[in-house]
Amino acid sequence: MLALASPAPAQELRGHGGPVRAIAVSGDGRFAMTGSFDQSAILWRLETGSADKVLRFHQGAINAVATLNGVGFATGAEDGRVALWRGDAAEPARVLEGHKGPVAALAVSPEGGHIASASWDETLRVVSLADGMVRVLEGHKGPVNGVAFAAGGAVVSAGYDATLRLWPADDGPAKIVTLPAALNGVVVAPDGEIAVAAADGRLRLFGPDGAPRAELEIVQTPLIALALSADGATIAAGGLRGQVALVDRKARSIRATLVGPGLPVWSLAFLPNGRQLLSGGADRVVRRWNALTGEHLGAVVPRAGEDVLAAFQGERGAQVFRACAACHTLTPADGNRAGPTLHGLFGRRIASAPGYAYSDAFKAMDIVWTKETVAKLFEVGPNAYTPGTKMPEQTIGSAQDRQALVDWLEKVTR
């Protein structure tokens, strides 16, 4: 890992306190939203790598994020709900309910008028965003892990029951394709070709009618993440051991393999130009890649108070702070981000940083930030110590790391 003061920063977005389960990118490529097992969603500004908002609404892990055409994002979670977010609002504009189990995947129709959710309750729900009409698709015998739209409003789903199902738009019965392994994701290309990620490590391609076309062995462990570039030229498939294969769909071949830290890659998303890819994994980090060569691309980590960080190169407290840098700045000149500036933190009463919009729950608390209270926050977690917080669920298990962080913060935030 590169040192904090290196002239070439690491290619990471850090801010979540748990595995990054889902990623989606706005249509203009300026923003991304990520969802995590820490029950939060973060709205990122990709140009700077900073977090604009930390969104806390769901009661459970956020397993799916989708882009709403031109207006925002949708999140689906363990609580069975789908939340629709507009702009940088702190609360969802609309909430869709009805699932009786965790939402595992989301898809928005090409024209933007419908959203489909796949759930572990063995059903899919297709909702018209104009009038709220709901179509429930039943038939899978187990969790439904993937969903995508096909031409004319048809829906394609992939399930733990090892079936690929093609649901016509006219409410007719689904065509069922049975496969040798459980399915963890599905995408549909602009020309109608279907790709599914399977637990046997294979990527399988089908025609719009469900007829098999090709099969590629990607890894020997389950494929758990799948994404398609907007032009349909490249498929990204991520595995349980951290490899991500970039597949040339036309050539039916692996063009490059991205090798991360060896931990599961749970989520993938292309930027609109198809030349960049974001990956999220079990190590709580979002990485950016060149989707043509497989190399890291662009500075994604915010360099919060880089002059301050450079002065403390190699200190453990500065290294621990990296997970905080997306949301918090260190100097008064940098101001507030998704979280308040930490300048002048110690001795400050909770919810009193100028210019930051705190929740009512925070304003009612009687806490003064000291080295002891900051350490306690990261020992038990923000949800337990400061209920009602918008902060992602971050804990620091090592007492030595907690002490290093608060000692370092005391020096740099004076």
C-alpha positions as CSV (number, residue, x, y, z in Angstrom):
1,M,0.0,0.0,0.0
2,L,1.3,3.5,-0.9
3,A,2.3,5.8,1.9
4,L,-0.1,8.8,2.5
5,A,2.4,11.3,1.3
6,S,3.3,9.6,-1.9
7,P,2.9,11.7,-5.0
8,A,0.9,9.0,-6.6
9,P,-2.1,8.4,-4.3
10,A,-3.7,5.0,-3.9
11,Q,-6.7,4.3,-6.2
12,E,-9.4,4.0,-3.5
13,L,-12.6,5.4,-2.1
14,R,-12.7,4.8,1.6
15,G,-15.6,5.6,3.9
16,H,-17.7,2.5,4.5
17,G,-17.4,0.5,7.7
18,G,-18.3,-2.8,6.0
19,P,-18.1,-4.6,2.7
20,V,-19.2,-2.6,-0.3
21,R,-22.1,-4.6,-1.7
22,A,-23.3,-2.4,-4.5
23,I,-22.2,0.4,-6.8
24,A,-24.0,2.5,-9.5
25,V,-22.7,5.5,-11.5
26,S,-24.8,8.5,-12.7
27,G,-25.5,8.8,-16.4
28,D,-23.1,11.8,-16.7
29,G,-20.3,9.9,-14.9
30,R,-19.9,12.6,-12.2
31,F,-21.3,10.7,-9.2
32,A,-21.4,7.2,-7.8
33,M,-23.5,5.7,-5.1
34,T,-22.3,2.8,-3.0
35,G,-24.2,0.6,-0.6
36,S,-22.7,-1.4,2.2
37,F,-23.2,-4.1,4.8
38,D,-22.8,-1.1,7.2
39,Q,-26.4,-0.1,6.4
40,S,-25.4,3.2,4.8
41,A,-25.2,4.5,1.2
42,I,-22.6,7.1,0.2
43,L,-23.0,9.5,-2.6
44,W,-19.5,10.2,-4.1
45,R,-18.3,13.0,-6.3
46,L,-15.9,11.1,-8.6
47,E,-14.0,14.1,-9.8
48,T,-12.6,14.8,-6.3
49,G,-13.2,11.4,-4.7
50,S,-15.0,13.0,-1.8
51,A,-18.3,11.9,-0.2
52,D,-21.1,14.4,-0.7
53,K,-23.7,12.6,1.5
54,V,-23.9,9.6,3.8
55,L,-27.4,8.3,3.6
56,R,-28.9,6.3,6.5
57,F,-32.4,5.0,6.0
58,H,-32.4,1.2,5.6
59,Q,-32.6,-1.2,8.5
60,G,-30.1,-3.7,7.3
61,A,-27.3,-4.2,4.7
62,I,-27.7,-2.3,1.4
63,N,-27.3,-5.0,-1.2
64,A,-28.3,-3.2,-4.5
65,V,-28.0,0.2,-6.0
66,A,-29.3,1.4,-9.4
67,T,-29.2,4.6,-11.4
68,L,-32.5,6.4,-12.0
69,N,-32.3,8.0,-15.4
70,G,-31.3,11.6,-14.9
71,V,-32.7,12.0,-11.4
72,G,-30.8,10.1,-8.8
73,F,-30.4,6.5,-7.5
74,A,-32.3,3.7,-6.0
75,T,-31.2,1.5,-3.1
76,G,-32.4,-2.0,-2.1
77,A,-31.7,-3.6,1.3
78,E,-32.0,-6.4,3.7
79,D,-35.1,-4.7,5.1
80,G,-37.0,-5.6,1.9
81,R,-37.5,-1.9,0.9
82,V,-36.4,0.1,-2.1
83,A,-35.6,3.8,-1.6
84,L,-35.5,6.3,-4.4
85,W,-33.1,9.2,-3.9
86,R,-33.3,12.5,-5.7
87,G,-30.2,14.7,-6.0
88,D,-28.3,15.0,-2.7
89,A,-31.4,15.0,-0.5
90,A,-30.9,13.4,3.0
91,E,-34.1,11.5,2.9
92,P,-35.6,9.3,0.1
93,A,-38.1,10.9,-2.2
94,R,-40.1,7.7,-2.3
95,V,-40.0,4.2,-0.7
96,L,-41.3,1.0,-2.3
97,E,-42.3,-1.8,-0.1
98,G,-43.8,-5.3,-0.5
99,H,-40.9,-7.7,-0.4
100,K,-40.9,-10.1,2.6
101,G,-37.1,-10.8,2.4
102,P,-33.9,-9.0,1.5
103,V,-33.7,-7.2,-1.8
104,A,-30.7,-8.6,-3.6
105,A,-30.7,-6.8,-7.0
106,L,-32.2,-3.8,-8.8
107,A,-32.7,-2.8,-12.4
108,V,-34.2,0.2,-14.1
109,S,-35.8,-0.1,-17.5
110,P,-34.0,1.6,-20.5
111,E,-36.6,4.3,-20.8
112,G,-36.5,4.9,-17.0
113,G,-40.2,4.3,-16.4
114,H,-40.0,1.0,-14.4
115,I,-37.8,-0.4,-11.6
116,A,-37.5,-4.2,-10.9
117,S,-36.3,-5.6,-7.6
118,A,-35.2,-9.2,-7.0
119,S,-35.5,-10.7,-3.5
120,W,-34.6,-13.6,-1.4
121,D,-38.4,-14.0,-0.8
122,E,-38.3,-15.9,-4.2
123,T,-40.1,-13.1,-6.0
124,L,-39.5,-10.1,-8.3
125,R,-41.5,-6.9,-8.2
126,V,-41.7,-4.6,-11.2
127,V,-43.0,-1.1,-10.3
128,S,-44.2,1.6,-12.7
129,L,-42.6,4.9,-11.4
130,A,-45.4,6.9,-13.0
131,D,-48.5,5.3,-11.4
132,G,-47.1,2.9,-8.8
133,M,-48.6,-0.2,-10.5
134,V,-46.8,-3.4,-9.3
135,R,-46.3,-6.6,-11.2
136,V,-45.2,-9.5,-9.0
137,L,-43.3,-12.3,-10.7
138,E,-43.3,-15.7,-8.9
139,G,-41.8,-19.0,-9.7
140,H,-38.2,-19.2,-8.4
141,K,-37.5,-21.8,-5.8
142,G,-35.1,-19.9,-3.7
143,P,-33.4,-16.5,-3.5
144,V,-33.5,-14.4,-6.6
145,N,-30.0,-12.9,-7.0
146,G,-30.2,-11.0,-10.3
147,V,-32.6,-9.0,-12.5
148,A,-32.3,-7.1,-15.7
149,F,-34.6,-5.6,-18.3
150,A,-34.8,-6.9,-21.9
151,A,-36.4,-5.5,-25.0
152,G,-40.0,-4.3,-24.9
153,G,-40.3,-4.4,-21.1
154,A,-39.5,-8.1,-20.7
155,V,-37.6,-9.0,-17.5
156,V,-34.8,-11.5,-17.0
157,S,-34.0,-13.0,-13.6
158,A,-31.3,-15.3,-12.2
159,G,-31.7,-17.4,-9.1
160,Y,-30.1,-19.6,-6.5
161,D,-32.3,-22.4,-7.9
162,A,-29.9,-22.5,-10.9
163,T,-32.5,-21.1,-13.3
164,L,-32.5,-18.3,-15.7
165,R,-36.0,-17.0,-16.3
166,L,-37.3,-14.8,-19.2
167,W,-40.5,-13.1,-18.2
168,P,-42.5,-11.6,-21.1
169,A,-43.9,-8.1,-20.8
170,D,-47.5,-9.4,-21.4
171,D,-47.8,-11.4,-18.2
172,G,-47.4,-14.7,-19.9
173,P,-45.4,-17.6,-18.3
174,A,-41.7,-17.3,-18.0
175,K,-39.3,-19.3,-20.1
176,I,-37.1,-21.3,-17.8
177,V,-33.5,-22.3,-18.6
178,T,-32.0,-24.7,-16.1
179,L,-28.2,-24.5,-15.5
180,P,-25.7,-26.6,-13.7
181,A,-25.0,-24.1,-10.9
182,A,-26.6,-21.4,-8.8
183,L,-26.7,-18.0,-10.4
184,N,-25.5,-14.8,-8.7
185,G,-26.1,-12.1,-11.4
186,V,-27.5,-11.3,-14.8
187,V,-27.0,-8.5,-17.4
188,V,-28.6,-7.9,-20.8
189,A,-26.7,-6.2,-23.6
190,P,-28.2,-3.6,-26.0
191,D,-28.5,-6.3,-28.7
192,G,-30.5,-8.6,-26.3
193,E,-27.7,-11.1,-25.4
194,I,-27.9,-12.3,-21.8
195,A,-24.9,-13.0,-19.6
196,V,-25.2,-14.8,-16.2
197,A,-22.6,-15.2,-13.4
198,A,-22.6,-18.7,-11.8
199,A,-21.4,-20.3,-8.6
200,D,-19.2,-22.7,-10.6
201,G,-17.0,-19.7,-11.8
202,R,-18.4,-19.7,-15.3
203,L,-19.9,-16.9,-17.4
204,R,-22.6,-18.1,-19.7
205,L,-24.1,-16.2,-22.6
206,F,-27.6,-16.7,-24.1
207,G,-29.6,-15.3,-27.0
208,P,-32.7,-13.1,-26.3
209,D,-34.7,-16.3,-26.6
210,G,-32.7,-18.1,-23.9
211,A,-30.8,-20.3,-26.4
212,P,-27.2,-21.0,-25.2
213,R,-24.4,-19.2,-27.1
214,A,-21.2,-19.4,-25.2
215,E,-19.6,-20.4,-21.9
216,L,-16.3,-19.1,-20.4
217,E,-14.5,-20.3,-17.4
218,I,-13.5,-17.2,-15.5
219,V,-12.4,-18.6,-12.1
220,Q,-12.7,-21.8,-10.2
221,T,-14.7,-20.2,-7.3
222,P,-18.1,-18.6,-7.5
223,L,-18.7,-15.4,-9.6
224,I,-20.5,-13.0,-7.3
225,A,-20.4,-9.7,-9.2
226,L,-21.3,-8.7,-12.8
227,A,-21.4,-5.5,-14.8
228,L,-21.8,-4.5,-18.4
229,S,-20.5,-1.5,-20.2
230,A,-23.1,0.9,-21.6
231,D,-22.2,-0.1,-25.2
232,G,-22.4,-3.8,-24.3
233,A,-18.8,-4.4,-25.5
234,T,-17.3,-5.4,-22.2
235,I,-18.5,-7.6,-19.3
236,A,-16.8,-7.4,-15.9
237,A,-17.1,-10.5,-13.7
238,G,-15.8,-10.6,-10.2
239,G,-15.1,-13.6,-8.0
240,L,-15.0,-14.7,-4.4
241,R,-11.2,-14.6,-4.3
242,G,-10.9,-11.1,-5.6
243,Q,-10.2,-11.5,-9.3
244,V,-12.1,-9.5,-11.9
245,A,-12.1,-10.6,-15.5
246,L,-12.8,-8.1,-18.3
247,V,-14.5,-10.0,-21.1
248,D,-14.6,-8.9,-24.7
249,R,-18.2,-10.0,-25.4
250,K,-17.9,-10.1,-29.2
251,A,-14.6,-12.1,-29.1
252,R,-15.8,-14.3,-26.3
253,S,-12.4,-13.9,-24.6
254,I,-10.9,-12.5,-21.4
255,R,-9.1,-9.2,-22.3
256,A,-7.6,-8.5,-18.9
257,T,-7.7,-9.7,-15.3
258,L,-7.7,-7.3,-12.4
259,V,-6.0,-8.6,-9.3
260,G,-6.9,-7.0,-6.0
261,P,-6.1,-8.0,-2.4
262,G,-7.6,-11.5,-2.7
263,L,-10.8,-10.7,-0.9
264,P,-14.3,-11.1,-2.4
265,V,-15.4,-8.5,-5.0
266,W,-19.1,-7.9,-4.3
267,S,-19.9,-5.1,-6.7
268,L,-18.8,-3.7,-10.1
269,A,-19.9,-0.7,-12.2
270,F,-18.6,0.9,-15.4
271,L,-18.5,4.6,-16.0
272,P,-20.7,5.7,-18.9
273,N,-17.7,5.8,-21.4
274,G,-16.9,2.2,-20.7
275,R,-13.2,3.0,-20.2
276,Q,-13.3,3.0,-16.4
277,L,-14.6,0.5,-13.9
278,L,-15.3,0.7,-10.2
279,S,-15.1,-2.3,-7.9
280,G,-16.2,-2.7,-4.3
281,G,-15.2,-5.5,-2.0
282,A,-15.0,-7.1,1.4
283,D,-12.2,-4.8,2.5
284,R,-14.6,-1.9,2.5
285,V,-12.7,-0.2,-0.4
286,V,-13.9,1.1,-3.8
287,R,-11.2,0.9,-6.4
288,R,-11.0,2.5,-9.9
289,W,-9.6,0.7,-12.9
290,N,-8.8,1.3,-16.5
291,A,-11.3,-1.0,-18.1
292,L,-9.1,-1.4,-21.3
293,T,-5.8,-2.3,-19.7
294,G,-6.7,-3.5,-16.2
295,E,-4.5,-0.9,-14.6
296,H,-5.4,1.5,-11.8
297,L,-6.7,4.8,-13.1
298,G,-7.1,8.2,-11.6
299,A,-6.7,9.6,-8.1
300,V,-9.8,8.5,-6.2
301,V,-8.7,9.0,-2.6
302,P,-9.5,12.6,-1.4
303,R,-6.3,14.2,-0.2
304,A,-7.8,15.8,2.8
305,G,-5.3,18.3,4.2
306,E,-2.5,16.7,2.2
307,D,0.1,19.1,3.6
308,V,-0.9,17.9,7.1
309,L,-0.8,14.2,6.1
310,A,2.6,14.7,4.5
311,A,4.0,16.1,7.7
312,F,3.1,12.9,9.5
313,Q,4.1,10.3,6.9
314,G,4.4,6.8,8.3
315,E,2.5,7.5,11.6
316,R,-0.1,4.9,12.4
317,G,-2.7,7.4,13.3
318,A,-2.5,9.0,9.9
319,Q,-2.9,5.6,8.3
320,V,-6.0,4.8,10.4
321,F,-7.5,8.2,9.4
322,R,-7.5,7.2,5.7
323,A,-11.0,5.6,6.2
324,C,-12.3,9.0,7.5
325,A,-10.8,11.2,4.8
326,A,-13.6,10.9,2.3
327,C,-16.1,12.5,4.7
328,H,-14.0,14.7,7.1
329,T,-11.4,17.4,6.5
330,L,-8.8,18.5,9.0
331,T,-8.4,22.2,8.4
332,P,-10.8,25.2,8.6
333,A,-10.0,26.1,5.0
334,D,-11.3,22.8,3.7
335,G,-14.7,23.1,5.5
336,N,-17.4,20.4,5.8
337,R,-17.9,17.4,3.5
338,A,-20.4,14.7,4.1
339,G,-19.3,15.0,7.7
340,P,-18.3,18.1,9.6
341,T,-14.7,19.3,9.6
342,L,-12.6,17.9,12.4
343,H,-10.7,21.1,12.9
344,G,-11.1,22.1,16.6
345,L,-12.7,18.8,17.4
346,F,-11.4,18.2,20.9
347,G,-13.3,20.1,23.6
348,R,-16.1,20.8,21.1
349,R,-19.7,19.8,22.1
350,I,-21.3,17.3,19.7
351,A,-23.4,18.9,16.8
352,S,-21.7,22.3,17.1
353,A,-19.4,22.6,14.1
354,P,-20.4,25.7,12.2
355,G,-22.4,25.3,8.9
356,Y,-23.1,21.6,9.2
357,A,-26.7,20.2,9.1
358,Y,-26.9,17.8,12.1
359,S,-29.8,15.5,12.7
360,D,-32.2,16.3,15.5
361,A,-31.0,13.2,17.4
362,F,-27.4,14.5,17.4
363,K,-28.4,17.9,18.6
364,A,-30.1,16.4,21.6
365,M,-27.0,14.5,22.8
366,D,-24.8,15.7,25.6
367,I,-21.3,14.7,24.5
368,V,-18.1,16.6,24.4
369,W,-15.5,15.3,22.1
370,T,-12.4,14.2,24.0
371,K,-9.8,11.6,23.2
372,E,-11.8,9.2,25.4
373,T,-15.2,9.9,23.8
374,V,-13.8,9.7,20.2
375,A,-12.1,6.4,21.1
376,K,-15.3,5.1,22.6
377,L,-17.2,6.0,19.4
378,F,-14.9,3.7,17.4
379,E,-14.9,1.0,20.0
380,V,-18.6,0.4,20.1
381,G,-19.6,1.9,16.7
382,P,-21.5,5.1,15.8
383,N,-24.9,3.4,15.8
384,A,-24.5,2.3,19.4
385,Y,-22.7,5.4,20.8
386,T,-24.6,8.1,18.8
387,P,-28.0,6.7,17.7
388,G,-29.5,8.6,14.8
389,T,-26.1,9.3,13.2
390,K,-25.6,9.6,9.5
391,M,-22.1,8.3,9.8
392,P,-21.3,4.9,8.3
393,E,-20.8,2.1,10.8
394,Q,-17.1,2.3,11.5
395,T,-15.4,0.4,14.3
396,I,-11.7,0.0,15.1
397,G,-11.1,-3.3,16.9
398,S,-7.6,-2.6,18.0
399,A,-7.2,-0.5,21.1
400,Q,-3.7,0.5,19.9
401,D,-5.1,1.8,16.6
402,R,-7.8,3.7,18.4
403,Q,-5.2,5.3,20.6
404,A,-3.0,6.1,17.6
405,L,-5.9,7.8,15.8
406,V,-7.0,10.0,18.7
407,D,-3.4,11.0,19.5
408,W,-2.8,11.9,15.9
409,L,-6.1,13.8,15.6
410,E,-5.3,15.8,18.7
411,K,-2.1,17.0,17.0
412,V,-3.5,17.9,13.6
413,T,-6.9,19.4,14.5
414,R,-5.7,22.0,17.0
